[in-house]
Amino acid sequence: MDPETRPRCIAENEATCLRLAASCGIPVPDAELLTISGAKVLAITRYDRDETHGSTRRIHQEDGFQATGMSPMLKYESDGGPPLTALAEVLHNYGTVDSLKELLARITFNVAIGNADAHAKNFSILHAPADPTVVIAPAYDLISTIALDPRRNAAGQMVPASTRMGQRVDGVRDIAEVSRANLVSEGSKWGIDSKAATQIVDEMIDMVRRAVRESDGDRTVLATIETQLDRFA
């Protein structure tokens, strides 16, 4: 559980983004937004546990740092952390036939909602006991960072949330500057046919737009996402 007490809290933000992802066909863990002692709390069910046979069994999971063999101390690509191409290579070598397409859809979703903090530790794969093929874990840590309230910096000044991304898309590191063409180009670098990549990107952006209009989540977050989506129009 992650308590948050700020006026426009991260818990409400993440709950909204998880609902949007589910509406767009992206697997997400079950989550419930609670109020405990006046604080908003997001309770999320673990997806890496199997309780189907009367006992709890751990499902082996690796995040993007573990899967690419890189140090978790290098959190962001600008610090030397794993780029998207490194994650794509793991899926190309060990994932299912549609893994790369699923990855591109998720990257598009993150850009569409304005999640600049997405990095390799926010992406995981799951290993079945008797199958060498890995699958992409349900999505987590989905937050519209550009919708977060301004915060006070070391100099005491109020500054908006950073738009600098944890992982670049087609070489672009500012989430406010990523275009549809950049997303398509990124997917093409992984080996996805450009026509297929274009379809994945366009369909995801359209699905997010429809989901935002139909969602009953945090209205400020949704309005911020709509503004982000308007850049692609």
Summary of the structure (lengths in Angstrom):
residues: 233
radius of gyration: 17.7
end to end distance: 36.9
largest distance: 55.5
contacts: 730
relative contact order: 0.17
helix: 42%
strand: 20%
